[in-house]
């Protein structure tokens, strides 16, 4: 596994952890889905998750 793939996996795991924790405290699956989508899209937009080589 390349370094880029490892960083992408770490970023996705972080998004899942944050979204899961907030949704657990709020007891809401809808919040989990929405927050996960928001976090993943923001990570893609800022370059935290890269699909292609530079």
PDB file of N, CA, C and O in Angstrom:
ATOM      1  N   UNK A   1       0.855  -1.171   0.000  1.00  0.00           N
ATOM      2  CA  UNK A   1       0.000   0.000   0.000  1.00  0.00           C
ATOM      3  C   UNK A   1       0.899   1.231   0.000  1.00  0.00           C
ATOM      4  O   UNK A   1       1.847   1.319   0.780  1.00  0.00           O
ATOM      5  N   UNK A   2       0.594   2.172  -0.873  1.00  0.00           N
ATOM      6  CA  UNK A   2       1.415   3.374  -0.984  1.00  0.00           C
ATOM      7  C   UNK A   2       1.101   4.345   0.161  1.00  0.00           C
ATOM      8  O   UNK A   2       0.102   4.208   0.867  1.00  0.00           O
ATOM      9  N   UNK A   3       1.978   5.314   0.313  1.00  0.00           N
ATOM     10  CA  UNK A   3       1.801   6.315   1.364  1.00  0.00           C
ATOM     11  C   UNK A   3       0.508   7.107   1.147  1.00  0.00           C
ATOM     12  O   UNK A   3      -0.185   7.439   2.110  1.00  0.00           O
ATOM     13  N   UNK A   4       0.182   7.411  -0.115  1.00  0.00           N
ATOM     14  CA  UNK A   4      -1.047   8.156  -0.426  1.00  0.00           C
ATOM     15  C   UNK A   4      -2.269   7.373   0.025  1.00  0.00           C
ATOM     16  O   UNK A   4      -3.197   7.942   0.601  1.00  0.00           O
ATOM     17  N   UNK A   5      -2.272   6.072  -0.233  1.00  0.00           N
ATOM     18  CA  UNK A   5      -3.410   5.240   0.168  1.00  0.00           C
ATOM     19  C   UNK A   5      -3.524   5.171   1.687  1.00  0.00           C
ATOM     20  O   UNK A   5      -4.625   5.210   2.236  1.00  0.00           O
ATOM     21  N   UNK A   6      -2.388   5.069   2.358  1.00  0.00           N
ATOM     22  CA  UNK A   6      -2.413   5.033   3.827  1.00  0.00           C
ATOM     23  C   UNK A   6      -2.958   6.330   4.405  1.00  0.00           C
ATOM     24  O   UNK A   6      -3.727   6.306   5.366  1.00  0.00           O
ATOM     25  N   UNK A   7      -2.564   7.462   3.827  1.00  0.00           N
ATOM     26  CA  UNK A   7      -3.080   8.746   4.296  1.00  0.00           C
ATOM     27  C   UNK A   7      -4.571   8.886   4.015  1.00  0.00           C
ATOM     28  O   UNK A   7      -5.308   9.423   4.842  1.00  0.00           O
ATOM     29  N   UNK A   8      -5.021   8.407   2.858  1.00  0.00           N
ATOM     30  CA  UNK A   8      -6.447   8.447   2.545  1.00  0.00           C
ATOM     31  C   UNK A   8      -7.247   7.605   3.534  1.00  0.00           C
ATOM     32  O   UNK A   8      -8.308   8.028   3.993  1.00  0.00           O
ATOM     33  N   UNK A   9      -6.749   6.426   3.862  1.00  0.00           N
ATOM     34  CA  UNK A   9      -7.434   5.550   4.821  1.00  0.00           C
ATOM     35  C   UNK A   9      -7.470   6.205   6.200  1.00  0.00           C
ATOM     36  O   UNK A   9      -8.490   6.148   6.887  1.00  0.00           O
ATOM     37  N   UNK A  10      -6.373   6.819   6.603  1.00  0.00           N
ATOM     38  CA  UNK A  10      -6.328   7.494   7.901  1.00  0.00           C
ATOM     39  C   UNK A  10      -7.323   8.651   7.945  1.00  0.00           C
ATOM     40  O   UNK A  10      -7.978   8.867   8.965  1.00  0.00           O
ATOM     41  N   UNK A  11      -7.439   9.392   6.853  1.00  0.00           N
ATOM     42  CA  UNK A  11      -8.378  10.506   6.796  1.00  0.00           C
ATOM     43  C   UNK A  11      -9.820  10.022   6.869  1.00  0.00           C
ATOM     44  O   UNK A  11     -10.636  10.602   7.585  1.00  0.00           O
ATOM     45  N   UNK A  12     -10.136   8.966   6.134  1.00  0.00           N
ATOM     46  CA  UNK A  12     -11.498   8.411   6.163  1.00  0.00           C
ATOM     47  C   UNK A  12     -11.809   7.868   7.559  1.00  0.00           C
ATOM     48  O   UNK A  12     -12.916   8.060   8.064  1.00  0.00           O
ATOM     49  N   UNK A  13     -10.848   7.196   8.182  1.00  0.00           N
ATOM     50  CA  UNK A  13     -11.062   6.687   9.536  1.00  0.00           C
ATOM     51  C   UNK A  13     -11.299   7.821  10.524  1.00  0.00           C
ATOM     52  O   UNK A  13     -12.132   7.700  11.422  1.00  0.00           O
ATOM     53  N   UNK A  14     -10.577   8.915  10.364  1.00  0.00           N
ATOM     54  CA  UNK A  14     -10.785  10.081  11.224  1.00  0.00           C
ATOM     55  C   UNK A  14     -12.162  10.673  11.038  1.00  0.00           C
ATOM     56  O   UNK A  14     -12.817  11.052  12.009  1.00  0.00           O
ATOM     57  N   UNK A  15     -12.609  10.755   9.786  1.00  0.00           N
ATOM     58  CA  UNK A  15     -13.960  11.259   9.507  1.00  0.00           C
ATOM     59  C   UNK A  15     -15.016  10.363  10.142  1.00  0.00           C
ATOM     60  O   UNK A  15     -15.982  10.850  10.731  1.00  0.00           O
ATOM     61  N   UNK A  16     -14.825   9.046  10.019  1.00  0.00           N
ATOM     62  CA  UNK A  16     -15.768   8.106  10.629  1.00  0.00           C
ATOM     63  C   UNK A  16     -15.789   8.242  12.148  1.00  0.00           C
ATOM     64  O   UNK A  16     -16.857   8.204  12.760  1.00  0.00           O
ATOM     65  N   UNK A  17     -14.635   8.399  12.749  1.00  0.00           N
ATOM     66  CA  UNK A  17     -14.545   8.526  14.204  1.00  0.00           C
ATOM     67  C   UNK A  17     -15.249   9.787  14.694  1.00  0.00           C
ATOM     68  O   UNK A  17     -16.027   9.734  15.646  1.00  0.00           O
ATOM     69  N   UNK A  18     -14.980  10.911  14.054  1.00  0.00           N
ATOM     70  CA  UNK A  18     -15.596  12.175  14.466  1.00  0.00           C
ATOM     71  C   UNK A  18     -17.107  12.124  14.254  1.00  0.00           C
ATOM     72  O   UNK A  18     -17.872  12.470  15.154  1.00  0.00           O
ATOM     73  N   UNK A  19     -17.537  11.695  13.071  1.00  0.00           N
ATOM     74  CA  UNK A  19     -18.970  11.632  12.783  1.00  0.00           C
ATOM     75  C   UNK A  19     -19.661  10.644  13.718  1.00  0.00           C
ATOM     76  O   UNK A  19     -20.763  10.912  14.198  1.00  0.00           O
ATOM     77  N   UNK A  20     -19.031   9.520  13.978  1.00  0.00           N
ATOM     78  CA  UNK A  20     -19.618   8.521  14.864  1.00  0.00           C
ATOM     79  C   UNK A  20     -19.750   9.010  16.291  1.00  0.00           C
ATOM     80  O   UNK A  20     -20.758   8.757  16.950  1.00  0.00           O
ATOM     81  N   UNK A  21     -18.735   9.709  16.768  1.00  0.00           N
ATOM     82  CA  UNK A  21     -18.765  10.218  18.140  1.00  0.00           C
ATOM     83  C   UNK A  21     -19.860  11.270  18.315  1.00  0.00           C
ATOM     84  O   UNK A  21     -20.627  11.224  19.276  1.00  0.00           O
ATOM     85  N   UNK A  22     -19.924  12.208  17.387  1.00  0.00           N
ATOM     86  CA  UNK A  22     -20.941  13.263  17.479  1.00  0.00           C
ATOM     87  C   UNK A  22     -22.345  12.663  17.349  1.00  0.00           C
ATOM     88  O   UNK A  22     -23.253  13.027  18.097  1.00  0.00           O
ATOM     89  N   UNK A  23     -22.513  11.750  16.402  1.00  0.00           N
ATOM     90  CA  UNK A  23     -23.832  11.135  16.207  1.00  0.00           C
ATOM     91  C   UNK A  23     -24.227  10.266  17.393  1.00  0.00           C
ATOM     92  O   UNK A  23     -25.403  10.204  17.752  1.00  0.00           O
ATOM     93  N   UNK A  24     -23.261   9.599  17.999  1.00  0.00           N
ATOM     94  CA  UNK A  24     -23.555   8.785  19.179  1.00  0.00           C
ATOM     95  C   UNK A  24     -24.043   9.671  20.327  1.00  0.00           C
ATOM     96  O   UNK A  24     -25.011   9.341  21.012  1.00  0.00           O
ATOM     97  N   UNK A  25     -23.365  10.791  20.523  1.00  0.00           N
ATOM     98  CA  UNK A  25     -23.769  11.694  21.601  1.00  0.00           C
ATOM     99  C   UNK A  25     -25.147  12.292  21.330  1.00  0.00           C
ATOM    100  O   UNK A  25     -25.915  12.529  22.263  1.00  0.00           O
ATOM    101  N   UNK A  26     -25.464  12.536  20.064  1.00  0.00           N
ATOM    102  CA  UNK A  26     -26.769  13.090  19.697  1.00  0.00           C
ATOM    103  C   UNK A  26     -27.802  11.995  19.450  1.00  0.00           C
ATOM    104  O   UNK A  26     -28.990  12.289  19.316  1.00  0.00           O
ATOM    105  N   UNK A  27     -27.366  10.739  19.389  1.00  0.00           N
ATOM    106  CA  UNK A  27     -28.213   9.585  19.121  1.00  0.00           C
ATOM    107  C   UNK A  27     -29.023   9.770  17.840  1.00  0.00           C
ATOM    108  O   UNK A  27     -30.251   9.689  17.837  1.00  0.00           O
ATOM    109  N   UNK A  28     -28.283  10.026  16.738  1.00  0.00           N
ATOM    110  CA  UNK A  28     -28.951  10.312  15.474  1.00  0.00           C
ATOM    111  C   UNK A  28     -28.166   9.711  14.308  1.00  0.00           C
ATOM    112  O   UNK A  28     -27.012  10.069  14.071  1.00  0.00           O
ATOM    113  N   UNK A  29     -28.818   8.783  13.578  1.00  0.00           N
ATOM    114  CA  UNK A  29     -28.206   8.218  12.373  1.00  0.00           C
ATOM    115  C   UNK A  29     -28.177   9.238  11.256  1.00  0.00           C
ATOM    116  O   UNK A  29     -27.255   9.247  10.442  1.00  0.00           O
ATOM    117  N   UNK A  30     -29.190  10.102  11.213  1.00  0.00           N
ATOM    118  CA  UNK A  30     -29.242  11.134  10.182  1.00  0.00           C
ATOM    119  C   UNK A  30     -28.079  12.098  10.329  1.00  0.00           C
ATOM    120  O   UNK A  30     -27.456  12.482   9.339  1.00  0.00           O
ATOM    121  N   UNK A  31     -27.790  12.484  11.544  1.00  0.00           N
ATOM    122  CA  UNK A  31     -26.656  13.359  11.809  1.00  0.00           C
ATOM    123  C   UNK A  31     -25.352  12.673  11.413  1.00  0.00           C
ATOM    124  O   UNK A  31     -24.460  13.310  10.853  1.00  0.00           O
ATOM    125  N   UNK A  32     -25.239  11.385  11.697  1.00  0.00           N
ATOM    126  CA  UNK A  32     -24.040  10.634  11.320  1.00  0.00           C
ATOM    127  C   UNK A  32     -23.820  10.681   9.812  1.00  0.00           C
ATOM    128  O   UNK A  32     -22.720  10.986   9.352  1.00  0.00           O
ATOM    129  N   UNK A  33     -24.862  10.381   9.043  1.00  0.00           N
ATOM    130  CA  UNK A  33     -24.738  10.356   7.587  1.00  0.00           C
ATOM    131  C   UNK A  33     -24.408  11.742   7.032  1.00  0.00           C
ATOM    132  O   UNK A  33     -23.535  11.881   6.175  1.00  0.00           O
ATOM    133  N   UNK A  34     -25.093  12.743   7.514  1.00  0.00           N
ATOM    134  CA  UNK A  34     -24.860  14.104   7.032  1.00  0.00           C
ATOM    135  C   UNK A  34     -23.480  14.621   7.393  1.00  0.00           C
ATOM    136  O   UNK A  34     -22.802  15.229   6.566  1.00  0.00           O
ATOM    137  N   UNK A  35     -23.068  14.381   8.624  1.00  0.00           N
ATOM    138  CA  UNK A  35     -21.760  14.851   9.069  1.00  0.00           C
ATOM    139  C   UNK A  35     -20.637  14.096   8.376  1.00  0.00           C
ATOM    140  O   UNK A  35     -19.615  14.688   8.029  1.00  0.00           O
ATOM    141  N   UNK A  36     -20.815  12.796   8.170  1.00  0.00           N
ATOM    142  CA  UNK A  36     -19.806  12.017   7.456  1.00  0.00           C
ATOM    143  C   UNK A  36     -19.644  12.526   6.032  1.00  0.00           C
ATOM    144  O   UNK A  36     -18.523  12.689   5.551  1.00  0.00           O
ATOM    145  N   UNK A  37     -20.751  12.777   5.363  1.00  0.00           N
ATOM    146  CA  UNK A  37     -20.701  13.310   4.003  1.00  0.00           C
ATOM    147  C   UNK A  37     -20.005  14.667   3.982  1.00  0.00           C
ATOM    148  O   UNK A  37     -19.160  14.915   3.122  1.00  0.00           O
ATOM    149  N   UNK A  38     -20.348  15.536   4.909  1.00  0.00           N
ATOM    150  CA  UNK A  38     -19.734  16.859   4.986  1.00  0.00           C
ATOM    151  C   UNK A  38     -18.230  16.761   5.234  1.00  0.00           C
ATOM    152  O   UNK A  38     -17.449  17.458   4.586  1.00  0.00           O
ATOM    153  N   UNK A  39     -17.825  15.911   6.158  1.00  0.00           N
ATOM    154  CA  UNK A  39     -16.401  15.760   6.473  1.00  0.00           C
ATOM    155  C   UNK A  39     -15.619  15.181   5.298  1.00  0.00           C
ATOM    156  O   UNK A  39     -14.517  15.638   4.995  1.00  0.00           O
ATOM    157  N   UNK A  40     -16.190  14.179   4.639  1.00  0.00           N
ATOM    158  CA  UNK A  40     -15.498  13.580   3.496  1.00  0.00           C
ATOM    159  C   UNK A  40     -15.381  14.564   2.337  1.00  0.00           C
ATOM    160  O   UNK A  40     -14.325  14.658   1.711  1.00  0.00           O
ATOM    161  N   UNK A  41     -16.444  15.291   2.048  1.00  0.00           N
ATOM    162  CA  UNK A  41     -16.389  16.271   0.969  1.00  0.00           C
ATOM    163  C   UNK A  41     -15.402  17.395   1.274  1.00  0.00           C
ATOM    164  O   UNK A  41     -14.704  17.872   0.379  1.00  0.00           O
ATOM    165  N   UNK A  42     -15.345  17.814   2.528  1.00  0.00           N
ATOM    166  CA  UNK A  42     -14.385  18.861   2.881  1.00  0.00           C
ATOM    167  C   UNK A  42     -12.952  18.336   2.818  1.00  0.00           C
ATOM    168  O   UNK A  42     -12.042  19.076   2.445  1.00  0.00           O
ATOM    169  N   UNK A  43     -12.743  17.077   3.174  1.00  0.00           N
ATOM    170  CA  UNK A  43     -11.402  16.493   3.074  1.00  0.00           C
ATOM    171  C   UNK A  43     -10.973  16.363   1.618  1.00  0.00           C
ATOM    172  O   UNK A  43      -9.805  16.573   1.293  1.00  0.00           O
ATOM    173  N   UNK A  44     -11.900  16.023   0.753  1.00  0.00           N
ATOM    174  CA  UNK A  44     -11.591  15.949  -0.682  1.00  0.00           C
ATOM    175  C   UNK A  44     -11.300  17.344  -1.228  1.00  0.00           C
ATOM    176  O   UNK A  44     -10.360  17.530  -2.001  1.00  0.00           O
ATOM    177  N   UNK A  45     -12.098  18.307  -0.828  1.00  0.00           N
ATOM    178  CA  UNK A  45     -11.929  19.676  -1.313  1.00  0.00           C
ATOM    179  C   UNK A  45     -10.629  20.322  -0.881  1.00  0.00           C
ATOM    180  O   UNK A  45     -10.044  21.104  -1.631  1.00  0.00           O
ATOM    181  N   UNK A  46     -10.170  20.007   0.317  1.00  0.00           N
ATOM    182  CA  UNK A  46      -8.933  20.606   0.822  1.00  0.00           C
ATOM    183  C   UNK A  46      -7.697  19.815   0.425  1.00  0.00           C
ATOM    184  O   UNK A  46      -6.576  20.248   0.691  1.00  0.00           O
ATOM    185  N   UNK A  47      -7.884  18.665  -0.205  1.00  0.00           N
ATOM    186  CA  UNK A  47      -6.737  17.868  -0.636  1.00  0.00           C
ATOM    187  C   UNK A  47      -6.290  16.826   0.370  1.00  0.00           C
ATOM    188  O   UNK A  47      -5.256  16.185   0.181  1.00  0.00           O
ATOM    189  N   UNK A  48      -7.052  16.649   1.434  1.00  0.00           N
ATOM    190  CA  UNK A  48      -6.714  15.628   2.422  1.00  0.00           C
ATOM    191  C   UNK A  48      -6.870  14.222   1.866  1.00  0.00           C
ATOM    192  O   UNK A  48      -6.149  13.303   2.255  1.00  0.00           O
ATOM    193  N   UNK A  49      -7.811  14.068   0.961  1.00  0.00           N
ATOM    194  CA  UNK A  49      -8.012  12.803   0.267  1.00  0.00           C
ATOM    195  C   UNK A  49      -7.707  13.052  -1.201  1.00  0.00           C
ATOM    196  O   UNK A  49      -8.334  13.897  -1.840  1.00  0.00           O
ATOM    197  N   UNK A  50      -6.742  12.311  -1.731  1.00  0.00           N
ATOM    198  CA  UNK A  50      -6.347  12.479  -3.130  1.00  0.00           C
ATOM    199  C   UNK A  50      -6.633  11.201  -3.894  1.00  0.00           C
ATOM    200  O   UNK A  50      -6.296  10.110  -3.433  1.00  0.00           O
ATOM    201  N   UNK A  51      -7.251  11.326  -5.056  1.00  0.00           N
ATOM    202  CA  UNK A  51      -7.577  10.181  -5.871  1.00  0.00           C
ATOM    203  C   UNK A  51      -6.494   9.885  -6.907  1.00  0.00           C
ATOM    204  O   UNK A  51      -6.296   8.733  -7.292  1.00  0.00           O
ATOM    205  N   UNK A  52      -5.805  10.916  -7.350  1.00  0.00           N
ATOM    206  CA  UNK A  52      -4.800  10.754  -8.388  1.00  0.00           C
ATOM    207  C   UNK A  52      -3.447  11.241  -7.906  1.00  0.00           C
ATOM    208  O   UNK A  52      -3.338  11.953  -6.908  1.00  0.00           O
ATOM    209  N   UNK A  53      -2.428  10.844  -8.632  1.00  0.00           N
ATOM    210  CA  UNK A  53      -1.100  11.365  -8.339  1.00  0.00           C
ATOM    211  C   UNK A  53      -1.025  12.808  -8.764  1.00  0.00           C
ATOM    212  O   UNK A  53      -1.786  13.261  -9.619  1.00  0.00           O
ATOM    213  N   UNK A  54      -0.101  13.529  -8.159  1.00  0.00           N
ATOM    214  CA  UNK A  54       0.092  14.933  -8.517  1.00  0.00           C
ATOM    215  C   UNK A  54       0.910  15.060  -9.754  1.00  0.00           C
ATOM    216  O   UNK A  54       1.175  16.173 -10.208  1.00  0.00           O
TER     217      UNK A  54
END
